[in-house]
């Protein structure tokens, strides 16, 4: 899953702002580099981000979705926590909703996803929740997301689960999430992880955001070895190679050219 940020304030320094042509060009490049999904975000969700209105988010997101839909046949994911924006993005050509709150915040999100037959990434967001065992917390959060999805009519075979690396965990807990990913496979859904360039990797490496490529690669390889099916990344060409070798070693997925 390739990240296309149309925000002006992305933590990773890759925000394009409201520039649909630039978003389409980047998505096209990512497709050429081997991306499987394009994930469009129009609201920064880092801890100190300045909130935006639904209108501002939509003004950034919808032209980017339309431009990318015209430029590539790859599945498009809209990274939003707001049902109104999600619904408009799906109408504009998106195929999937990536909800950092896993249907647990905006009560209309489940109905939007279900009514359009969209796929869903349901992330567990630990922010403002009591600390405890990371696996127990994630499984409990996912259980609630799946319950809400069931009630809304979201098909289980359309749901991917994400433990929320970097969302409310301490650095040590983020590392535990990766270490214990195999314990999260019991949920029975495909798993996604998004460690790309995040601050925990920077703390481990003592490196700024632009020098976290190797740290991201290590986290991606370990995540795949522990059962993750999708990795959400900024550096598509490099992580595609990491994923290819990790898949070959751990799952026997490779074919000689």
Backbone as CSV, one residue per row, in Angstrom:
resi,resn,N_x,N_y,N_z,CA_x,CA_y,CA_z,C_x,C_y,C_z
1,UNK,0.855,-1.185,0.000,0.000,0.000,0.000,0.890,1.232,0.000
2,UNK,0.767,2.037,-1.069,1.601,3.224,-1.235,0.886,4.450,-0.692
3,UNK,1.619,5.299,-0.003,1.050,6.470,0.658,1.131,7.692,-0.245
4,UNK,-0.015,8.320,-0.483,-0.069,9.600,-1.179,-0.732,10.592,-0.237
5,UNK,0.047,11.495,0.323,-0.471,12.489,1.258,-0.742,13.793,0.524
6,UNK,-1.987,14.253,0.564,-2.324,15.541,-0.039,-2.546,16.584,1.057
7,UNK,-1.813,16.398,2.145,-1.801,17.363,3.240,-0.566,18.255,3.090
8,UNK,-0.587,19.440,3.694,0.610,20.278,3.679,1.535,20.012,4.870
9,UNK,1.112,19.128,5.791,1.814,18.999,7.070,2.089,17.548,7.451
10,UNK,2.391,16.711,6.479,2.686,15.311,6.787,3.945,15.197,7.635
11,UNK,3.929,14.304,8.637,5.092,14.129,9.512,6.313,13.690,8.722
12,UNK,6.102,12.984,7.625,7.205,12.387,6.880,7.799,13.314,5.839
13,UNK,7.257,14.509,5.717,7.809,15.479,4.787,7.419,15.249,3.341
14,UNK,6.419,14.391,3.089,6.045,14.071,1.713,4.694,14.648,1.322
15,UNK,4.153,15.566,2.123,2.836,16.109,1.826,2.847,16.934,0.549
16,UNK,1.896,16.658,-0.344,1.819,17.342,-1.630,0.948,18.587,-1.572
17,UNK,0.102,18.699,-0.549,-0.898,19.744,-0.535,-1.982,19.429,-1.552
18,UNK,-2.921,20.360,-1.750,-4.062,20.107,-2.639,-3.667,20.237,-4.110
19,UNK,-2.914,19.267,-4.609,-2.409,19.301,-5.986,-2.743,17.980,-6.663
20,UNK,-3.919,17.869,-7.294,-4.334,16.599,-7.895,-3.360,16.076,-8.940
21,UNK,-2.782,16.964,-9.746,-1.850,16.516,-10.778,-0.616,15.877,-10.158
22,UNK,-0.108,16.478,-9.079,1.050,15.900,-8.395,0.684,14.567,-7.763
23,UNK,-0.521,14.472,-7.201,-0.965,13.207,-6.601,-1.056,12.111,-7.656
24,UNK,-1.608,12.445,-8.822,-1.721,11.458,-9.895,-0.353,11.038,-10.403
25,UNK,0.562,11.985,-10.515,1.910,11.658,-10.978,2.618,10.743,-9.990
26,UNK,2.453,11.020,-8.700,3.085,10.178,-7.692,2.471,8.782,-7.682
27,UNK,1.161,8.714,-7.783,0.489,7.410,-7.818,0.929,6.601,-9.035
28,UNK,1.076,7.267,-10.167,1.539,6.582,-11.379,2.948,6.033,-11.168
29,UNK,3.801,6.838,-10.547,5.161,6.355,-10.257,5.126,5.160,-9.326
30,UNK,4.291,5.236,-8.295,4.190,4.118,-7.356,3.682,2.862,-8.055
31,UNK,2.739,3.013,-8.960,2.240,1.863,-9.712,3.371,1.224,-10.514
32,UNK,4.186,2.037,-11.131,5.316,1.533,-11.910,6.347,0.849,-11.012
33,UNK,6.429,1.293,-9.770,7.396,0.714,-8.832,6.879,-0.554,-8.147
34,UNK,5.624,-0.913,-8.408,5.113,-2.168,-7.893,4.099,-2.075,-6.784
35,UNK,3.499,-0.900,-6.576,2.454,-0.779,-5.559,1.253,-1.634,-5.942
36,UNK,0.531,-2.111,-4.941,-0.703,-2.870,-5.145,-1.942,-2.045,-4.839
37,UNK,-1.814,-1.063,-3.941,-2.922,-0.214,-3.505,-2.370,1.199,-3.334
38,UNK,-3.162,2.204,-3.684,-2.796,3.603,-3.439,-3.669,4.134,-2.307
39,UNK,-3.045,4.631,-1.243,-3.765,5.130,-0.070,-3.644,6.647,-0.018
40,UNK,-4.771,7.342,-0.121,-4.786,8.801,-0.178,-5.229,9.365,1.166
41,UNK,-4.401,10.223,1.737,-4.735,10.868,3.001,-4.794,12.374,2.845
42,UNK,-5.850,12.988,3.379,-6.028,14.436,3.255,-6.127,15.132,4.602
43,UNK,-5.908,14.375,5.678,-5.911,14.948,7.034,-4.761,14.320,7.798
44,UNK,-3.835,15.133,8.271,-2.735,14.588,9.048,-3.258,14.024,10.370
45,UNK,-2.809,12.818,10.725,-3.262,12.187,11.970,-2.128,12.017,12.972
46,UNK,-1.033,12.762,12.778,0.026,12.717,13.777,-0.485,13.356,15.070
47,UNK,0.115,13.045,16.218,-0.450,13.498,17.505,-0.645,15.001,17.634
48,UNK,0.228,15.819,17.034,0.137,17.269,17.217,-0.454,17.976,16.002
49,UNK,-1.135,17.231,15.156,-1.671,17.816,13.926,-2.789,18.808,14.229
50,UNK,-2.884,19.835,13.394,-3.965,20.806,13.495,-5.209,20.222,12.816
51,UNK,-6.333,20.139,13.526,-7.545,19.571,12.911,-7.998,20.381,11.698
52,UNK,-8.604,19.672,10.749,-9.187,20.348,9.590,-10.683,20.062,9.566
53,UNK,-11.418,20.910,8.882,-12.859,20.689,8.742,-13.121,19.601,7.700
54,UNK,-14.336,19.073,7.716,-14.713,18.096,6.696,-14.596,18.709,5.303
55,UNK,-14.955,19.976,5.183,-14.885,20.638,3.885,-13.446,20.736,3.396
56,UNK,-12.517,21.080,4.305,-11.111,21.154,3.923,-10.561,19.794,3.515
57,UNK,-10.914,18.769,4.284,-10.443,17.429,3.957,-10.977,16.995,2.594
58,UNK,-12.261,17.225,2.361,-12.864,16.833,1.087,-12.267,17.605,-0.077
59,UNK,-12.002,18.901,0.118,-11.423,19.719,-0.955,-10.039,19.214,-1.359
60,UNK,-9.316,18.626,-0.425,-8.014,18.043,-0.750,-8.161,16.648,-1.350
61,UNK,-9.039,15.849,-0.738,-9.089,14.427,-1.068,-9.778,14.136,-2.393
62,UNK,-10.938,14.740,-2.634,-11.767,14.307,-3.759,-11.130,14.564,-5.123
63,UNK,-10.515,15.731,-5.359,-9.830,15.905,-6.642,-8.664,14.923,-6.814
64,UNK,-7.987,14.593,-5.712,-6.884,13.628,-5.799,-7.396,12.246,-6.146
65,UNK,-8.508,11.832,-5.528,-9.095,10.530,-5.849,-9.467,10.472,-7.325
66,UNK,-10.138,11.505,-7.812,-10.563,11.521,-9.213,-9.367,11.484,-10.161
67,UNK,-8.336,12.251,-9.839,-7.160,12.300,-10.712,-6.423,10.967,-10.720
68,UNK,-6.300,10.359,-9.556,-5.604,9.067,-9.474,-6.436,7.977,-10.131
69,UNK,-7.771,8.045,-9.969,-8.637,7.057,-10.632,-8.469,7.128,-12.146
70,UNK,-8.285,8.325,-12.680,-8.092,8.478,-14.121,-6.714,8.014,-14.573
71,UNK,-5.764,7.972,-13.638,-4.381,7.667,-14.000,-3.995,6.211,-13.823
72,UNK,-4.737,5.460,-12.997,-4.343,4.076,-12.706,-5.568,3.221,-12.419
73,UNK,-5.419,1.934,-12.694,-6.478,0.977,-12.376,-6.273,0.331,-11.009
74,UNK,-5.209,0.686,-10.304,-4.970,0.096,-8.994,-6.103,0.450,-8.028
75,UNK,-6.384,-0.439,-7.065,-7.351,-0.080,-6.015,-6.909,1.175,-5.274
76,UNK,-7.865,2.032,-4.977,-7.599,3.272,-4.246,-8.240,3.187,-2.875
77,UNK,-7.461,3.531,-1.868,-7.936,3.587,-0.492,-8.012,5.049,-0.060
78,UNK,-9.086,5.433,0.615,-9.189,6.767,1.188,-8.935,6.664,2.685
79,UNK,-7.904,7.323,3.134,-7.498,7.311,4.537,-8.237,8.442,5.246
80,UNK,-9.356,8.108,5.863,-10.165,9.117,6.538,-10.878,8.494,7.728
81,UNK,-11.157,9.327,8.726,-11.928,8.866,9.878,-13.345,9.439,9.865
82,UNK,-13.733,10.012,8.744,-15.028,10.682,8.651,-15.891,10.030,7.577
83,UNK,-17.085,9.615,7.961,-17.983,8.908,7.045,-18.361,9.766,5.843
84,UNK,-18.571,11.047,6.063,-18.978,11.920,4.964,-17.904,11.981,3.889
85,UNK,-16.649,12.121,4.311,-15.543,12.165,3.352,-15.366,10.802,2.689
86,UNK,-15.488,9.745,3.479,-15.354,8.397,2.926,-16.383,8.149,1.831
87,UNK,-17.649,8.498,2.102,-18.693,8.278,1.121,-18.447,9.046,-0.165
88,UNK,-18.027,10.306,-0.043,-17.759,11.114,-1.230,-16.572,10.561,-2.017
89,UNK,-15.552,10.085,-1.304,-14.381,9.522,-1.977,-14.722,8.235,-2.709
90,UNK,-15.572,7.414,-2.107,-16.006,6.189,-2.781,-16.803,6.525,-4.038
91,UNK,-17.627,7.556,-3.975,-18.363,7.994,-5.154,-17.414,8.504,-6.235
92,UNK,-16.295,9.098,-5.812,-15.338,9.678,-6.765,-14.410,8.641,-7.375
93,UNK,-14.461,7.401,-6.873,-13.643,6.362,-7.487,-12.801,5.527,-6.555
94,UNK,-12.840,5.811,-5.251,-12.085,4.988,-4.302,-12.766,3.626,-4.128
95,UNK,-11.989,2.647,-3.682,-12.475,1.276,-3.522,-12.478,0.815,-2.069
96,UNK,-11.735,1.503,-1.217,-11.489,1.041,0.148,-11.454,2.234,1.074
97,UNK,-11.853,2.026,2.321,-11.736,3.044,3.365,-10.722,2.569,4.386
98,UNK,-9.778,3.433,4.702,-8.770,3.156,5.716,-9.093,4.038,6.921
99,UNK,-9.735,3.444,7.935,-10.269,4.193,9.073,-9.386,3.973,10.293
100,UNK,-8.705,5.029,10.747,-7.792,4.894,11.886,-8.524,4.594,13.182
101,UNK,-9.834,4.719,13.181,-10.617,4.412,14.378,-11.416,3.119,14.254
102,UNK,-11.250,2.409,13.156,-11.885,1.107,13.017,-13.380,1.104,13.255
103,UNK,-14.094,2.089,12.695,-15.560,2.231,12.810,-16.019,2.669,14.189
104,UNK,-15.105,2.944,15.107,-15.486,3.179,16.499,-15.705,4.649,16.839
105,UNK,-15.405,5.558,15.922,-15.563,6.983,16.214,-16.764,7.567,15.486
106,UNK,-16.705,7.591,14.161,-17.831,8.098,13.382,-18.830,6.965,13.201
107,UNK,-19.975,7.082,13.834,-20.957,5.996,13.857,-21.575,5.722,12.488
108,UNK,-21.390,6.642,11.537,-21.931,6.417,10.215,-20.987,5.687,9.273
109,UNK,-19.759,5.449,9.700,-18.768,4.875,8.793,-19.141,3.470,8.342
110,UNK,-19.613,2.638,9.244,-19.966,1.275,8.883,-21.026,1.235,7.802
111,UNK,-22.032,2.075,7.926,-23.110,2.108,6.937,-22.600,2.562,5.583
112,UNK,-21.692,3.530,5.571,-21.121,4.005,4.306,-20.352,2.885,3.623
113,UNK,-19.499,2.206,4.368,-18.700,1.116,3.794,-19.606,0.002,3.282
114,UNK,-20.593,-0.377,4.099,-21.473,-1.484,3.728,-22.328,-1.147,2.511
115,UNK,-22.871,0.058,2.469,-23.801,0.414,1.390,-23.123,0.440,0.040
116,UNK,-21.818,0.669,0.029,-21.095,0.739,-1.232,-20.279,-0.526,-1.519
117,UNK,-20.380,-1.509,-0.626,-19.628,-2.739,-0.828,-18.135,-2.541,-0.840
118,UNK,-17.669,-1.515,-0.141,-16.243,-1.179,-0.150,-15.456,-2.106,0.769
119,UNK,-14.158,-2.176,0.526,-13.255,-2.828,1.465,-12.944,-1.857,2.601
120,UNK,-12.461,-2.394,3.712,-12.211,-1.581,4.904,-10.923,-2.010,5.573
121,UNK,-10.074,-1.041,5.907,-8.995,-1.263,6.857,-9.469,-0.717,8.194
122,UNK,-9.625,-1.593,9.174,-10.071,-1.204,10.511,-8.858,-1.206,11.435
123,UNK,-8.409,-0.020,11.799,-7.240,0.095,12.659,-7.648,0.209,14.119
124,UNK,-6.846,-0.406,14.997,-7.021,-0.156,16.423,-6.224,1.082,16.788
125,UNK,-6.898,2.072,17.344,-6.265,3.319,17.753,-6.201,3.346,19.281
126,UNK,-4.992,3.305,19.830,-4.815,3.233,21.276,-4.859,4.602,21.956
127,UNK,-4.916,5.670,21.183,-4.916,7.006,21.778,-6.094,7.189,22.729
128,UNK,-5.804,7.741,23.904,-6.801,8.025,24.949,-7.414,6.768,25.545
129,UNK,-6.789,5.627,25.345,-7.281,4.379,25.939,-6.296,3.925,27.016
130,UNK,-6.787,3.206,28.037,-5.888,2.779,29.120,-4.842,1.803,28.630
131,UNK,-3.646,1.890,29.218,-2.555,0.997,28.831,-2.807,-0.408,29.378
132,UNK,-2.061,-1.349,28.861,-2.185,-2.746,29.263,-1.413,-3.605,28.291
133,UNK,-1.690,-4.873,28.272,-1.017,-5.770,27.344,-1.374,-5.376,25.912
134,UNK,-0.363,-5.203,25.064,-0.627,-4.674,23.730,-1.494,-5.620,22.902
135,UNK,-1.234,-6.914,22.984,-2.027,-7.860,22.201,-3.469,-7.883,22.675
136,UNK,-3.672,-7.921,23.992,-5.032,-7.923,24.535,-5.780,-6.657,24.129
137,UNK,-5.107,-5.506,24.184,-5.756,-4.253,23.798,-6.154,-4.252,22.334
138,UNK,-5.237,-4.708,21.468,-5.525,-4.722,20.035,-6.678,-5.678,19.730
139,UNK,-6.626,-6.871,20.288,-7.683,-7.850,20.010,-9.036,-7.357,20.494
140,UNK,-9.054,-6.687,21.646,-10.317,-6.139,22.146,-10.836,-5.051,21.212
141,UNK,-9.937,-4.182,20.762,-10.346,-3.128,19.836,-10.851,-3.677,18.521
142,UNK,-10.136,-4.641,17.980,-10.582,-5.268,16.741,-11.931,-5.960,16.917
143,UNK,-12.114,-6.605,18.075,-13.393,-7.260,18.330,-14.542,-6.281,18.270
144,UNK,-14.344,-5.093,18.829,-15.382,-4.071,18.782,-15.608,-3.598,17.347
145,UNK,-14.519,-3.405,16.592,-14.658,-2.983,15.195,-15.430,-4.014,14.379
146,UNK,-15.108,-5.285,14.577,-15.797,-6.340,13.836,-17.269,-6.425,14.230
147,UNK,-17.546,-6.208,15.521,-18.951,-6.221,15.970,-19.731,-5.103,15.303
148,UNK,-19.147,-3.897,15.277,-19.814,-2.761,14.640,-19.988,-3.034,13.146
149,UNK,-18.953,-3.598,12.533,-19.044,-3.920,11.114,-20.132,-4.934,10.822
150,UNK,-20.234,-5.952,11.666,-21.293,-6.951,11.497,-22.671,-6.301,11.573
151,UNK,-22.860,-5.436,12.555,-24.155,-4.783,12.729,-24.498,-3.873,11.557
152,UNK,-23.460,-3.278,10.941,-23.690,-2.375,9.813,-23.838,-3.126,8.494
153,UNK,-23.463,-4.403,8.495,-23.553,-5.183,7.270,-22.295,-5.195,6.437
154,UNK,-21.147,-4.853,7.045,-19.871,-4.924,6.337,-19.427,-6.383,6.278
155,UNK,-19.195,-6.887,5.099,-18.803,-8.284,4.948,-17.423,-8.529,5.533
156,UNK,-17.283,-9.562,6.339,-15.994,-9.876,6.952,-14.894,-10.101,5.905
157,UNK,-15.280,-10.623,4.738,-14.261,-10.895,3.736,-13.785,-9.631,3.027
158,UNK,-14.288,-8.472,3.466,-13.838,-7.179,2.931,-13.036,-6.388,3.954
159,UNK,-12.718,-6.998,5.105,-12.081,-6.262,6.195,-10.636,-6.696,6.395
160,UNK,-9.752,-5.717,6.471,-8.351,-5.886,6.833,-8.154,-5.215,8.192
161,UNK,-7.373,-5.838,9.058,-7.143,-5.293,10.396,-5.721,-4.741,10.535
162,UNK,-5.614,-3.647,11.292,-4.341,-2.942,11.489,-4.190,-2.675,12.983
163,UNK,-3.064,-3.072,13.614,-2.905,-2.848,15.058,-2.559,-1.419,15.440
164,UNK,-2.279,-0.557,14.465,-2.086,0.856,14.774,-0.712,1.231,15.275
165,UNK,0.325,0.758,14.616,1.694,1.145,14.960,1.794,2.669,14.959
166,UNK,2.209,3.235,16.105,2.389,4.679,16.204,1.168,5.448,16.660
167,UNK,0.080,4.773,16.961,-1.151,5.457,17.361,-1.466,5.183,18.830
168,UNK,-0.830,5.947,19.707,-1.135,5.877,21.135,-0.272,4.920,21.932
169,UNK,0.685,4.291,21.290,1.582,3.370,21.983,2.886,4.065,22.343
170,UNK,3.541,3.580,23.387,4.900,4.024,23.660,5.829,3.398,22.622
171,UNK,7.051,3.924,22.478,7.990,3.289,21.543,8.203,1.809,21.847
172,UNK,8.299,1.481,23.114,8.484,0.074,23.482,7.286,-0.767,23.067
173,UNK,6.095,-0.217,23.215,4.880,-0.943,22.822,4.793,-1.101,21.307
174,UNK,5.214,-0.070,20.569,5.249,-0.209,19.111,6.147,-1.367,18.695
175,UNK,7.300,-1.478,19.326,8.209,-2.580,19.004,7.598,-3.918,19.410
176,UNK,6.890,-3.940,20.527,6.201,-5.172,20.939,5.143,-5.589,19.916
177,UNK,4.450,-4.616,19.345,3.443,-4.942,18.340,4.054,-5.744,17.191
178,UNK,5.207,-5.290,16.729,5.868,-5.994,15.631,6.363,-7.357,16.100
179,UNK,6.942,-7.387,17.291,7.470,-8.640,17.835,6.375,-9.688,17.997
180,UNK,5.159,-9.257,18.319,4.077,-10.185,18.671,2.973,-10.253,17.611
181,UNK,3.301,-9.861,16.394,2.287,-9.884,15.333,1.705,-11.264,15.108
182,UNK,2.511,-12.300,15.302,1.981,-13.651,15.084,0.854,-13.972,16.062
183,UNK,0.853,-13.332,17.240,-0.227,-13.545,18.198,-1.521,-12.857,17.764
184,UNK,-1.417,-11.916,16.838,-2.602,-11.196,16.369,-3.272,-11.882,15.191
185,UNK,-2.637,-12.878,14.637,-3.223,-13.595,13.501,-4.473,-14.371,13.895
186,UNK,-4.682,-14.543,15.202,-5.856,-15.296,15.665,-7.157,-14.601,15.294
187,UNK,-7.090,-13.320,14.922,-8.306,-12.594,14.550,-8.916,-13.136,13.260
188,UNK,-8.125,-13.814,12.446,-8.648,-14.469,11.259,-8.857,-13.580,10.056
189,UNK,-8.433,-12.326,10.116,-8.560,-11.402,8.991,-7.168,-11.085,8.449
190,UNK,-7.068,-10.626,7.216,-5.774,-10.142,6.723,-5.261,-9.008,7.604
191,UNK,-3.937,-8.906,7.717,-3.329,-7.901,8.579,-2.544,-6.876,7.762
192,UNK,-2.611,-5.625,8.209,-1.844,-4.532,7.624,-1.004,-3.890,8.716
193,UNK,0.193,-3.438,8.357,1.022,-2.687,9.305,1.605,-1.479,8.582
194,UNK,1.648,-0.342,9.310,2.178,0.885,8.744,3.292,1.488,9.575
195,UNK,4.501,0.892,9.563,5.595,1.432,10.361,6.434,2.489,9.644
196,UNK,6.122,2.775,8.394,7.012,3.530,7.521,7.422,4.888,8.090
197,UNK,8.745,5.053,8.261,9.376,6.324,8.674,8.928,6.833,10.042
198,UNK,8.279,6.022,10.851,7.673,6.552,12.074,8.697,6.814,13.167
199,UNK,8.262,7.594,14.177,9.192,8.133,15.171,9.867,7.055,16.004
200,UNK,9.178,5.941,16.249,9.820,4.861,17.003,11.066,4.373,16.288
201,UNK,11.002,4.262,14.982,12.180,3.855,14.212,13.269,4.920,14.321
202,UNK,12.855,6.174,14.326,13.823,7.248,14.489,14.518,7.208,15.834
203,UNK,13.771,6.848,16.892,14.371,6.738,18.218,15.373,5.583,18.273
204,UNK,15.018,4.463,17.670,15.925,3.317,17.653,17.214,3.660,16.911
205,UNK,17.068,4.348,15.792,18.212,4.640,14.926,18.931,5.933,15.314
206,UNK,18.267,6.781,16.092,18.816,8.113,16.321,18.868,8.893,15.029
207,UNK,17.783,8.772,14.221,17.802,9.315,12.868,16.576,10.165,12.595
208,UNK,16.733,11.253,11.806,15.580,12.047,11.389,14.749,11.287,10.377
209,UNK,13.591,11.835,10.062,12.620,11.109,9.238,13.179,10.724,7.875
210,UNK,14.051,11.561,7.312,14.569,11.266,5.975,15.665,10.197,5.985
211,UNK,16.023,9.690,7.167,17.070,8.671,7.254,16.554,7.389,7.912
212,UNK,15.287,7.067,7.679,14.675,5.895,8.322,14.337,4.786,7.325
213,UNK,14.919,4.833,6.149,14.617,3.832,5.130,14.991,2.432,5.592
214,UNK,16.205,2.276,6.107,16.654,0.948,6.532,15.857,0.447,7.723
215,UNK,15.508,1.349,8.636,14.676,0.953,9.771,13.300,0.499,9.329
216,UNK,12.731,1.209,8.357,11.453,0.785,7.800,11.573,-0.585,7.146
217,UNK,12.662,-0.791,6.414,12.873,-2.076,5.746,12.932,-3.222,6.750
218,UNK,13.619,-3.005,7.863,13.707,-4.051,8.890,12.335,-4.356,9.467
219,UNK,11.574,-3.300,9.778,10.242,-3.512,10.343,9.329,-4.221,9.349
220,UNK,9.417,-3.858,8.079,8.590,-4.490,7.047,8.928,-5.971,6.921
221,UNK,10.215,-6.293,6.871,10.620,-7.697,6.719,10.160,-8.540,7.910
222,UNK,10.340,-8.012,9.116,9.923,-8.761,10.310,8.409,-8.905,10.341
223,UNK,7.690,-7.843,9.957,6.228,-7.902,9.954,5.720,-8.978,8.999
224,UNK,6.304,-9.059,7.818,5.888,-10.086,6.861,6.191,-11.472,7.408
225,UNK,7.350,-11.615,8.036,7.709,-12.917,8.619,6.744,-13.325,9.715
226,UNK,6.122,-12.340,10.362,5.201,-12.631,11.458,3.731,-12.598,11.019
227,UNK,3.492,-12.598,9.721,2.131,-12.820,9.257,1.403,-11.656,8.630
228,UNK,2.044,-10.488,8.516,1.363,-9.347,7.916,1.221,-9.549,6.407
229,UNK,0.076,-9.132,5.876,-0.237,-9.323,4.460,-0.052,-8.066,3.628
230,UNK,-0.211,-6.909,4.243,-0.094,-5.628,3.541,0.785,-4.709,4.383
231,UNK,1.726,-4.029,3.742,2.519,-3.019,4.435,2.257,-1.666,3.780
232,UNK,2.017,-0.672,4.608,1.713,0.685,4.133,3.009,1.489,4.211
233,UNK,3.497,1.961,3.054,4.844,2.528,3.007,4.912,3.781,2.133
234,UNK,5.958,4.574,2.386,6.261,5.736,1.557,7.213,5.380,0.417
235,UNK,8.147,4.477,0.675,9.230,4.167,-0.268,8.913,2.861,-0.991
236,UNK,8.117,2.974,-2.041,7.534,1.788,-2.657,8.572,0.908,-3.335
237,UNK,9.429,1.467,-4.153,10.389,0.645,-4.906,11.268,-0.168,-3.968
238,UNK,11.762,0.482,-2.910,12.640,-0.209,-1.980,11.889,-1.269,-1.174
239,UNK,10.697,-0.909,-0.690,9.961,-1.858,0.147,9.372,-3.000,-0.668
240,UNK,9.141,-2.782,-1.968,8.698,-3.882,-2.824,9.776,-4.972,-2.862
241,UNK,11.037,-4.565,-2.931,12.136,-5.535,-2.940,12.247,-6.245,-1.593
242,UNK,12.112,-5.486,-0.525,12.147,-6.092,0.812,11.028,-7.115,0.949
243,UNK,9.835,-6.746,0.520,8.692,-7.651,0.634,8.887,-8.899,-0.222
244,UNK,9.487,-8.745,-1.400,9.691,-9.902,-2.280,10.597,-10.933,-1.626
245,UNK,11.673,-10.480,-1.007,12.588,-11.416,-0.358,11.964,-11.989,0.910
246,UNK,11.279,-11.154,1.684,10.630,-11.644,2.899,9.579,-12.701,2.566
247,UNK,8.803,-12.460,1.518,7.815,-13.451,1.090,8.486,-14.736,0.632
248,UNK,9.568,-14.617,-0.132,10.259,-15.808,-0.639,10.796,-16.659,0.495
249,UNK,11.372,-16.001,1.491,11.990,-16.735,2.603,10.937,-17.335,3.525
250,UNK,9.921,-16.563,3.872,8.996,-16.993,4.925,7.761,-17.719,4.403
251,UNK,7.394,-17.483,3.139,6.156,-18.053,2.620,6.352,-18.814,1.311
252,UNK,7.600,-18.856,0.826,7.872,-19.588,-0.405,7.246,-18.956,-1.627
253,UNK,6.975,-17.646,-1.561,6.321,-16.968,-2.679,7.376,-16.299,-3.557
254,UNK,7.774,-16.982,-4.604,8.693,-16.366,-5.548,8.704,-17.166,-6.827
255,UNK,9.116,-16.516,-7.881,9.210,-17.175,-9.172,10.414,-16.602,-9.901
256,UNK,11.285,-17.483,-10.368,12.479,-17.028,-11.065,12.097,-16.304,-12.352
257,UNK,12.777,-15.208,-12.679,12.451,-14.471,-13.916,12.773,-15.295,-15.144
